Amino acid sequence: MSAVEQYARAHLVTDSSEGHRAVPVVLRYDPEADPHAVRIGLPGSHDRVFARQLLEQGLRAPTAVGGVHVWPCGRVQTIVEFHERDGVTVVQFDASALIRFLRRTHATASAVTR
């Protein structure tokens, strides 16, 4: 079964004068590599890998595991925050893009288990 890859637009939130900067993001899910993990690829950096379940739960309520924090921001936005050695990266998504991606991951995972 093939992996799921979805391109999305998100906002990188910084404390610089730029504030929010729109960036292209790649959401990935490969059930053969790890059926429980998703990847978020940001421009110019390594993919961030974390539990798919964390992303699902963070759409509804604040949640965190290790250095990854996810929470809803209003009705239509979701924040994903990565705490790493060199600092914190905060990415704001339209929740609809994440929901669409998660639906595709579930369809792929279901096809694999059949």
Buried (B, 14 or more C-beta within 10 A) or exposed (E): BEEBBBEBEBBBBEEEEEEEEEBEBBBBBBBEEEBEBBBBBBEEEEEBEBBBEBBBBBBEEEBBEEBBBBBBEEEEBBBBBBEEEEEEBBBBBBBEBBBEBBEBBBEBBEEEEE
